[in-house]
Structure formats: structure tokens, C-alpha cells
Amino acid sequence: MGRHKSKNGIYVPVGLQIRFEVMNRIYRNPEKSEKIPSVRELAARHHLSLSTVSLELRKLVKEGFLVGKHGSGTYTNPGNIQLAPSSVARKIIGLLIGDGRKLMYDAMDWLAMTQCGMAFSPDQAQPRVCSLASNTEEEICRELLSQNLDGLIWIHPPSGCNSIIRKLEKEMLPVIALNSEDPEGAAVSYSPFACGEKIGRLLAEEQRTSIVVIPVNNDLIIIQKLEGLKHYIRNSKHSAIEVHSFDFYHSAAEDLKCLFEKGNFPDAIYCNGPYIYGVLDLVKEYGIDIRSKCRLLAEEPYIVQRSDSHGCAIHIPFDAVRREIVRRMTLLWQNPQTKLSPGFISSELKFYP
């Protein structure tokens, strides 16, 4: 599928909105053929040219999803698609990861995506992974609305997503943001500030005196954890704990090596994401004992991937996350005008010997 400039100048996949509309009509009414809107109506609805709509409809006819009836119009052809009995006519839940343009998902993305999808599948709704080709808020909203979703779970969204979510809600599309930087409305958060406080409490209980946080890189979620950690230290009897953080991903490894070269070995390291593998290599290179001398902390999906990743995992209780997301989406399905406050699911610290 090529790319086409819509009437307001944004490049979008050719006919993607038309294809979504046709396939959703078949999915929602698999028992009988139904007439689709005219080319002119579809073009106006999706802000596409008549020629683009006509071209996509011809493709769908050729593929067997549509049939033309002379003098009557164009109709869906549900007999050409096989649907699992458990999926027929169920609600469709969109799963959008990050900014919708990622070429690869990291371990936390995969974990959250699969957990959220299985929260609804198969008895309540069918999950659909969404991606985005648009750039402006208006086009992003139109692109998501064109997919005829019954609800959207926006997983680990970027900053600035709330204004888009509010626009989608005005169009009656229920949206739940999972772990957004600034949760509002029906959002569910992993409680990064509280997680930071728990890390501070752990350090105090183990009588540790220093921690390196690597890296931050303007990641608001990590900054909130860092603030929670510092808040606990300031408001407890353990203000002697020294906190050092690195600001940039690209230089974090070199910064940490400089610390080690000077003999400044912290007795705790918090590492964000896949950078734990580089940290494990560094502590091994400098002979730092992470079993008895230096407490290593990282999100659980990363810390359990290698046999040498002894440490304390930040465990997100996804059973609770799943239940809360389903509860909130069910309320929004019952009444789209329901006003919800953000929900916070506290992370746990889990030890790996």
C-alpha cells in the first residue's frame, strides 16, 4: 500500500481508512452482505480524493471482500473471510504502543501489550495492535477513529498525548492511557514516584550509602522515580544516602566507567531498561560484587533475562493492572460520559538471588 497526500496535506497510507471500514463492516456483520456508502460519501468522510477511494474499492473487489451489483451499488462479501467463532462480532480493542511508530518494542512494551490484550481476549473483546502514520493531533485522531475501534489502550504514550485522548473521547472513543507521564482521566499508572520511595526504603533497610541512577535522559517516568527516591531520603533518618544520576543515554556508560576508574563504587545501581546488560558487563569488568556489595535494581522483564542478573527486580503486578483496565473500560462502555480519576498500581520489589 503506497502513500497519498490527504486534502489537508498530510501523507497517509493510501486507502487504509477505506480498508478498515470495509473489514470492520464484515467483522461486525458476518452473517449477511451489506451495502457500503458511495465513493463520494467515503471520500468526504475520510478526507480523501474520489480517485483514491475508487482505487481502494477496486482492490477490495479484486481481493473478494466486496462485490459490485450493477445498478445497486457495492456490497460486503463476508463469505470470503473466515472468522473464529469466538471472535465474531465482538468489540475491538486497539493497542497503541508509544508514539505508534516504533520499529521495535522493548521488553516492557511487549509485556504490557500482551497483558492488556489478554485482559480482554477472548471473552470480552478482540485486541488489535495499532500503528500511526500521521503527525498532527487532528490527523492522529482521524486515523484512530477510522479504525472503528470500540476502545483504545494507549500503552506507554509519549508526552503530550492527553490532548489527543481528550479529542478522541469527545468523539465517543473510550481511551485508557497506561503509564503516561502525566496521567489524567481514566489513565492507569505504575506509580513511579511510589516506586522510587520503595527503592529508598530498601536502601535504608540494607544500610546502603549511595546509589547511581542510570540513565535519565529526560524520561519523566524515571525522573519521577528519582524524585520519589530523593523524597524518601529527605523525609527519613537516612539522609546520608548519596544519589548520583546520569542525564544522557549515549554517555551513561562512559560516565559510569569514569566513576569506577576513580574507585567510586556505589553500593546500589538502578538501571533503566535494556541498559542493564551494559551495566552487568561493566561491574564484571571492574570486579564489583553485585551479590553482596552492590544492589542492582531494574524492571523485572530485563533483570530475569540472564543468569548473572542477580538483583532486585521492580515487579509490576499486571494481574491488578489488567483488572483495573477492564473495570475502567467496562464503565466507559456502559456510559462514555463517566468521569474517572487516574488509578495507581504500586510496583513491588522482588528479589532474585
Disulfide bonds with the S-S distance in Angstrom:
none
